[in-house]
Amino acid sequence: MVLVNNIKDFKEGLVLKKIIERESYIVIGEIDDFNLINTMVEKARSQINQNLEKTNVKASRTDWKCLVNDEYFISFLNKIKPSIQKIYTEDFLISDVWANFYSDPEKDHCEMHHHNGNTAFCGILYCTDGPGPGTYFKDFDLNISEKKGRFILFDPILLHEVKPYSYKEERITIAFNFNELKKWNH
């Protein structure tokens, strides 16, 4: 057991790590408002930036904040509100909303990662139909295939990836992160 009695006991560089299991979730749903999806995709497509910082996404994408204040994304959230309420009933802030465009069979994929640091939930909206590699969630040993209008809401701690695939058609997703809205008493 590591015991730190006071600040003098703390040594610079000491890192404590432990795997702590907790109940987590994945919610899968679908919307059929393809006009809404197409409008978000076209808005995002105009904002693709090839010169963004390095990330787990190895494909074309937009900036993380691309659709944060977008009226169509807010409309999408209103449509999926019953699904959100199955996993999260508190107020939340939209932290990030970006689009991913996978088309290069030689290199486009997304490395295994999590969204730890986000405090509410995360999600993916598929904007195109498969075939494609789907999204693989390691902790559930579950691969969710692409279908236009399908969305996934998931716990930020879950490891997931998009494996390399021989794309014949472009694969487009809109991904999003939400954080808990903390209320402060004055």
Disulfide bonds with the S-S distance in Angstrom:
none
